[in-house]
Amino acid sequence: MTTLIHPLFAANAAVYAIQNATTEGKITVIVLLVLSLFSWTIIITKFRQLNIARKATKKFFAAYTSTRDPLDIQRRGEEFDGAPAYQLYVRGADELAYQLKNNPVPVQAAPRLNPLVSDGNTDHLARSVTTKISMASFEAVKVILEEAAGAEATSLEKGMIVLSTAVAGGPFIGLLGTVWGVMSTFAGIAESKAATLTAMAPGVAAALVATVTGLLVAIPAMFAYNFMVTTIRHITQELDGFASRYANQIEHVYVDHRPLADEIRVANDRLAVQIAGALKDQKTPLACGVNQQNPNGTADTNTPRAKPL
């Protein structure tokens, strides 16, 4: 058994085959080695990226679940670098803060219906917020969340085309080198007119090196690709679910959902206050132009009168 296994795994066999390979076969092997170098670079980089993303996302979800206000994490200044969900959160929180600052909708804090009955932390928070945004501003926030989700998914899938190319193209490139090498071997045998096993073996062995190299490139890339695609799909699904949840909480806490009648009533009250203030400002100059009176309310007798002509 040792005599059978030893030649199969001997390094001398591969060295002998490469030394006897044709120029076309050597070029094929070099191309496959370059493809393998890129493939292993992507495998190592993606493994690190996905590992960091899973751990950071787990920590971020734990921190986000412990809060009720969608802006709490940003206000506390917590960071979760490497978590795609955190990057989406930052984009959405920045846009929400921008809308609250530039397009605010002031509302009155609604009192709790029954102080003895708890109506939930989130409902109490939504009732206590006095600055909200309109539905138009909320649509802008949703667009930012969708863009952020797409950008993070694209970042996770970056470089996967190299692995898919190695999986699909590696064996075919190796097969091309093998067929080319065998063709060259048979052409040389035909020219030398010596169809013996000794004449055929070096060329065939050298041609098969290309196929072996192609398989060695494709097999690790295949396992890594399948694992990474599954992991990326899982992270992307979590990202989409978080985007929907985040948008729902923003809408519940910071979007103005008052009935139209209440909005009209509040607008009328504000308009009445502005009109009253304007009328008060107009009465002040008029009062200054009235004839001066003494403290007893009678006309001032010291005021000089015009002499008759």
C-alpha positions as CSV (number, residue, x, y, z in Angstrom):
1,M,0.0,0.0,0.0
2,T,2.9,2.3,0.7
3,T,4.3,1.8,-2.8
4,L,0.9,2.9,-4.2
5,I,0.4,6.0,-2.0
6,H,4.0,7.3,-2.1
7,P,4.1,8.1,-5.9
8,L,0.6,9.7,-5.7
9,F,1.6,12.3,-3.2
10,A,5.3,12.7,-4.1
11,A,6.4,16.2,-4.8
12,N,8.8,15.0,-7.4
13,A,5.9,14.0,-9.7
14,A,4.5,17.5,-9.7
15,V,7.9,19.0,-10.3
16,Y,8.6,16.6,-13.1
17,A,5.3,17.4,-14.8
18,I,5.8,21.1,-14.6
19,Q,9.4,20.8,-15.9
20,N,8.1,18.9,-18.9
21,A,5.1,21.1,-19.5
22,T,4.7,23.0,-22.7
23,T,4.7,26.8,-22.9
24,E,0.9,26.8,-23.2
25,G,0.6,24.6,-20.1
26,K,3.0,26.8,-18.0
27,I,1.0,29.9,-19.0
28,T,-2.2,28.2,-17.9
29,V,-0.7,27.3,-14.6
30,I,0.5,30.8,-14.0
31,V,-2.9,32.2,-14.8
32,L,-4.5,29.8,-12.3
33,L,-2.0,30.7,-9.6
34,V,-2.8,34.4,-10.1
35,L,-6.5,33.6,-9.9
36,S,-5.8,31.6,-6.7
37,L,-3.9,34.5,-5.2
38,F,-6.9,36.8,-5.7
39,S,-9.3,34.2,-4.5
40,W,-7.5,33.6,-1.2
41,T,-7.1,37.3,-0.7
42,I,-10.9,37.7,-1.0
43,I,-11.5,34.6,1.2
44,I,-9.3,35.9,4.1
45,T,-10.7,39.5,3.8
46,K,-14.3,38.4,3.7
47,F,-14.0,36.0,6.6
48,R,-12.6,38.9,8.7
49,Q,-15.3,41.3,7.5
50,L,-18.2,38.9,8.1
51,N,-16.9,37.8,11.5
52,I,-16.6,41.4,12.6
53,A,-20.0,42.2,11.1
54,R,-21.8,39.4,13.0
55,K,-20.2,40.2,16.4
56,A,-20.8,44.0,16.0
57,T,-24.3,43.5,14.8
58,K,-25.1,41.3,17.8
59,K,-23.9,44.0,20.2
60,F,-25.7,46.7,18.3
61,F,-29.0,44.9,18.4
62,A,-28.7,44.3,22.1
63,A,-28.0,48.0,22.7
64,Y,-30.9,49.1,20.4
65,T,-33.4,46.7,22.0
66,S,-32.7,48.2,25.4
67,T,-33.8,51.7,24.3
68,R,-37.2,53.1,23.4
69,D,-36.2,56.4,21.7
70,P,-34.8,55.8,18.2
71,L,-32.2,58.5,18.8
72,D,-30.9,57.3,22.2
73,I,-27.8,55.5,20.8
74,Q,-26.8,58.5,18.8
75,R,-27.3,60.9,21.7
76,R,-25.2,58.7,24.0
77,G,-22.4,58.6,21.3
78,E,-22.1,54.8,21.2
79,E,-20.4,53.3,18.2
80,F,-20.5,49.8,16.7
81,D,-17.9,49.9,13.9
82,G,-18.3,47.1,11.4
83,A,-22.0,46.5,12.0
84,P,-24.1,47.1,8.8
85,A,-27.2,47.7,10.9
86,Y,-25.4,50.5,12.8
87,Q,-24.4,52.2,9.6
88,L,-28.0,52.2,8.5
89,Y,-29.0,53.5,12.0
90,V,-26.6,56.4,11.7
91,R,-27.8,57.4,8.3
92,G,-31.4,57.3,9.5
93,A,-30.7,59.1,12.7
94,D,-28.8,61.9,10.9
95,E,-31.6,62.4,8.5
96,L,-34.2,62.4,11.3
97,A,-32.2,65.0,13.3
98,Y,-31.9,67.1,10.1
99,Q,-35.7,67.0,9.6
100,L,-36.4,67.8,13.3
101,K,-34.1,70.8,13.1
102,N,-35.1,72.3,9.7
103,N,-38.7,71.1,9.2
104,P,-40.2,70.7,12.7
105,V,-43.8,70.3,13.6
106,P,-44.4,71.6,17.1
107,V,-47.1,69.8,19.0
108,Q,-48.4,69.9,22.6
109,A,-47.5,67.0,24.9
110,A,-50.6,64.9,25.3
111,P,-51.5,64.0,28.9
112,R,-51.9,60.4,29.9
113,L,-55.5,59.3,29.9
114,N,-55.3,57.5,33.2
115,P,-52.2,58.1,35.4
116,L,-53.0,54.9,37.3
117,V,-52.8,52.7,34.2
118,S,-49.5,52.3,32.4
119,D,-49.8,52.8,28.7
120,G,-46.3,51.5,27.8
121,N,-43.0,53.2,27.7
122,T,-43.1,53.8,23.9
123,D,-46.6,55.3,24.0
124,H,-45.6,57.6,26.9
125,L,-42.5,58.7,25.0
126,A,-44.6,59.4,21.9
127,R,-47.0,61.5,23.9
128,S,-44.2,63.5,25.6
129,V,-42.4,64.5,22.4
130,T,-43.2,68.1,21.5
131,T,-41.3,68.4,18.2
132,K,-42.2,66.0,15.5
133,I,-41.9,65.7,11.7
134,S,-44.5,65.6,8.9
135,M,-45.3,62.6,6.7
136,A,-43.4,64.2,3.9
137,S,-40.3,64.5,6.1
138,F,-40.7,60.9,7.2
139,E,-40.8,59.8,3.5
140,A,-37.4,61.4,3.1
141,V,-36.1,59.4,6.1
142,K,-37.4,56.2,4.6
143,V,-35.6,56.9,1.3
144,I,-32.4,57.3,3.2
145,L,-32.9,54.0,5.1
146,E,-33.5,52.2,1.8
147,E,-30.4,53.7,0.3
148,A,-28.3,52.8,3.3
149,A,-29.6,49.2,3.3
150,G,-28.7,48.8,-0.4
151,A,-25.3,50.3,0.1
152,E,-24.5,48.0,3.0
153,A,-25.7,44.9,1.1
154,T,-23.5,45.9,-1.8
155,S,-20.5,46.4,0.5
156,L,-21.0,42.9,1.9
157,E,-21.2,41.3,-1.6
158,K,-18.1,43.2,-2.8
159,G,-15.4,40.9,-4.1
160,M,-17.7,37.8,-4.3
161,I,-17.4,37.9,-8.1
162,V,-13.8,36.8,-7.8
163,L,-14.8,33.7,-5.9
164,S,-17.6,32.8,-8.3
165,T,-15.2,33.3,-11.2
166,A,-12.7,31.0,-9.5
167,V,-15.3,28.4,-8.9
168,A,-16.8,28.4,-12.4
169,G,-13.7,29.3,-14.4
170,G,-10.9,27.5,-12.6
171,P,-11.6,24.0,-13.8
172,F,-12.3,25.1,-17.4
173,I,-9.1,27.1,-17.5
174,G,-7.3,24.0,-16.3
175,L,-9.1,21.8,-18.8
176,L,-8.1,24.1,-21.5
177,G,-4.4,23.8,-20.6
178,T,-4.8,20.0,-20.4
179,V,-6.4,19.6,-23.8
180,W,-3.9,22.0,-25.3
181,G,-1.0,20.0,-23.7
182,V,-2.4,16.6,-24.9
183,M,-2.9,18.0,-28.3
184,S,0.7,19.2,-28.4
185,T,1.9,15.8,-27.1
186,F,0.1,13.9,-29.8
187,A,1.4,16.3,-32.5
188,G,5.0,15.7,-31.3
189,I,4.5,11.9,-31.3
190,A,3.1,12.1,-34.8
191,E,6.1,14.0,-36.0
192,S,8.6,11.7,-34.3
193,K,6.7,8.6,-35.4
194,A,7.4,6.9,-32.0
195,A,4.0,6.0,-30.5
196,T,5.4,4.5,-27.3
197,L,4.3,5.0,-23.6
198,T,7.7,6.5,-22.8
199,A,7.2,9.2,-25.4
200,M,3.6,10.0,-24.4
201,A,4.0,9.9,-20.6
202,P,5.9,13.2,-20.1
203,G,3.6,15.3,-22.2
204,V,0.4,13.8,-20.8
205,A,1.6,14.2,-17.2
206,A,2.6,17.8,-17.9
207,A,-0.8,18.5,-19.5
208,L,-2.7,17.0,-16.5
209,V,-1.0,19.5,-14.1
210,A,-3.2,22.3,-15.5
211,T,-6.3,20.3,-14.6
212,V,-5.0,19.6,-11.1
213,T,-4.1,23.3,-10.6
214,G,-7.6,24.4,-11.7
215,L,-9.3,22.0,-9.3
216,L,-7.0,23.2,-6.4
217,V,-8.1,26.8,-7.2
218,A,-11.8,26.0,-7.5
219,I,-12.5,23.6,-4.6
220,P,-11.5,26.0,-1.7
221,A,-13.2,28.9,-3.5
222,M,-16.4,26.8,-3.8
223,F,-16.6,26.0,-0.1
224,A,-15.8,29.6,0.9
225,Y,-18.3,31.0,-1.6
226,N,-21.2,28.9,-0.4
227,F,-20.4,29.7,3.3
228,M,-20.1,33.4,2.6
229,V,-23.2,33.7,0.4
230,T,-25.3,32.1,3.2
231,T,-23.8,34.4,5.8
232,I,-24.3,37.5,3.7
233,R,-27.9,36.5,3.0
234,H,-28.5,36.1,6.7
235,I,-27.0,39.5,7.5
236,T,-29.0,41.1,4.6
237,Q,-32.3,39.7,5.9
238,E,-31.5,41.0,9.4
239,L,-30.7,44.4,7.8
240,D,-34.0,44.6,6.0
241,G,-35.9,43.6,9.1
242,F,-34.1,46.2,11.2
243,A,-34.8,48.9,8.6
244,S,-38.5,48.2,8.7
245,R,-38.5,48.1,12.5
246,Y,-36.5,51.3,12.8
247,A,-38.8,53.1,10.4
248,N,-41.8,51.9,12.3
249,Q,-40.4,53.2,15.6
250,I,-39.5,56.6,14.1
251,E,-43.0,56.9,12.7
252,H,-44.5,56.0,16.1
253,V,-42.5,58.4,18.1
254,Y,-41.6,61.3,15.8
255,V,-44.2,61.5,13.1
256,D,-47.2,63.8,13.6
257,H,-50.4,61.7,13.3
258,R,-52.8,64.3,14.7
259,P,-56.3,64.4,13.1
260,L,-56.9,67.2,10.6
261,A,-59.4,68.9,12.9
262,D,-56.7,69.2,15.6
263,E,-54.2,70.6,13.2
264,I,-56.7,73.2,12.0
265,R,-57.6,74.1,15.6
266,V,-53.9,74.5,16.6
267,A,-53.2,76.6,13.5
268,N,-56.2,78.9,14.2
269,D,-55.0,79.3,17.8
270,R,-51.6,80.3,16.6
271,L,-53.0,82.7,14.1
272,A,-55.2,84.3,16.7
273,V,-52.2,84.8,19.0
274,Q,-50.3,86.4,16.2
275,I,-53.2,88.8,15.3
276,A,-53.7,89.8,18.9
277,G,-50.0,90.6,19.2
278,A,-50.0,92.6,16.0
279,L,-53.1,94.6,17.2
280,K,-51.4,95.3,20.5
281,D,-48.3,96.6,18.8
282,Q,-50.5,98.9,16.6
283,K,-52.4,100.4,19.6
284,T,-49.2,101.4,21.4
285,P,-48.2,104.2,19.0
286,L,-51.8,105.4,18.8
287,A,-52.0,105.8,22.6
288,C,-48.9,107.9,22.5
289,G,-50.5,110.5,20.1
290,V,-53.6,111.2,22.3
291,N,-53.7,114.7,24.0
292,Q,-51.8,114.7,27.2
293,Q,-53.9,114.6,30.4
294,N,-53.0,115.3,34.0
295,P,-53.2,112.5,36.5
296,N,-56.8,113.6,37.5
297,G,-58.0,112.9,33.9
298,T,-58.7,116.7,33.0
299,A,-57.2,118.5,30.1
300,D,-53.8,120.1,30.7
301,T,-54.6,123.9,31.2
302,N,-50.9,124.8,30.8
303,T,-51.0,123.9,27.1
304,P,-50.8,127.2,25.1
305,R,-53.8,128.0,22.9
306,A,-53.7,129.7,19.6
307,K,-54.5,133.4,19.6
308,P,-57.4,134.6,17.5
309,L,-56.6,136.7,14.5
